[in-house]
Amino acid sequence: PADLPAGYTFEAQMGSKRFLATVPPGGVRRGDRFTCPMKSLDRVEIQAPTGRWRDGIFDIFHFGALHPLVLNAIFIPLIAVGQIMSRNHLTWFGDHSSRFQSLSVFTNMLMVVLCWGALNLLFLFMIGVTFNRGHLPSYLDYVALGLVNAFMLLFSIYAVARTRGEIRSKFRIPAMLTCGGGKTEDYLCATFCMPCTITQMGRHTADFDTYRAVCCSGTGLPSNVDVVPEPLSSQGANTH
């Protein structure tokens, strides 16, 4: 349509399909024909910063105390982690997967949370019934209740740490603690600053200034918004 420099993007249409065209290296002149990947305008991809975190780990209330990401991270952290895993194309164990496979992560995490809640209610009900009958609950009841909650805590720490490690690797964010290849820092953050760590990962892989957070969606974002599969370039410095 005109003389355009390399990298310039514009809206184009082929039949009824609208897409975003990118001018190839070297640029084009008016009347030239060129080929480029067709980036659908029906989906929006967010480019997260590389080489540094988008903001600090303690900026948990950057978008307010009632932000959906904050509420999920504090009260049901596995839901928030599942959303972050899903939009970064990870499995619920923190391994890389395809976008299609990662769609089930939120559902899997939701089932874990529901099972955990049901088991707690069951054990508390059994302990209550025992008290009402005038007996003291068996120590096994308390052991079972403790094991269920200990497993939930350990799995939450594991999921948060693995997700943080994968995000650092994907966006080339260096760790401040280099021992253990950065894993030590991931597990320390997941153990002692879990809500702050989750919200930092959530803000890094979203653009809440532009796109709203969705409390109960699979990715925590609108259905047409996704994170770019691979970062474009490394820039900046770490701001833990």
Residue, then its C-alpha position, 0 to 999 in steps of 0.5 A: p500500500a506504501d513504502l514501508p520499513a522493516g518490522y512495520t505492522f498493519e492490518a490486512q485482509m484475505g477473503s473474510k480473514r483479518f490479520l496483522a501483517t509484518v513487513p520483512p527485513g529490508g522493507v518494501r516499496r509501494g506495489d511490491r509483493f511479499t510474504c509474512p506470517m499471518k497473525s490473527l487479530d482475533r487473538v492478542e499476544i502479550q509481550a512480557p519483559t525479558g532480562r528482568w521482572r516487570d516489577g518488584i516481588f513486594d508490589i503485590f497491591h500494585f493494582g489494588a487489594l481486591h484485584p482478582l490475582v491478589l485474591n486468588a494468590i492469597f486465598i486459593p494460591l493453586i488456582a492462581v498458579g494454575q492460571i499462570m501455568s496455563r498461559n505460559h503453556l506448562t503442565w501442572f507439574g511445571d513442565h513445558s507443553s503445547r498450548f492445547q495440553s496446558l488448557s487442562v491445567f486450571t481444571n486439574m488445579l481446581m480439582v486438587v483444591l476441591c478434593w483438599g477442601a472435601l477431605n478437610l470437611l470430611f475429617l472435621f466432620m468425623i472429629g465433630v461426631t466423635f466429640n458429640r458422642g462423648h469420646l476423644p478423637s483418635y490421634l490417627d484422625y489428627v494425623a490424617l488431617g495434618l497429612v492432607n494439609a501438609f501435602m497441599l502445602l508442599f505441592s503448592i510450594y513445588a508448583v510455585a517454585r517450578t513455575r517461577g523457575e520456568i518463567r525465569s528461564k523463558f524470559r531470561i531473568p537472572a536469579m539473585l541467589t545463584c546457588g543451585g542454579g537459581k532453584t534455591e531462590d525459587y523455593l525460598c520465594a515460594t516457601f516464605c513469600m508465596p502470595c507475593t511470588i505468585t502475583q509477581m509472576g502473574r503481573h509479569t506474564a500479563d498486561f493489567d494496564t491494558y487487559r482486565a484480570v478474570c478471576c475464574s478463567g483458565t488463564g486469568l485473562p480474557s479468552n482472546v489474550d495470550v502470552v507470546p510463546e517466545p520472548l523477542s529479545s533480552q533487555g534490561a536488568n533484574t529487579h527482584 
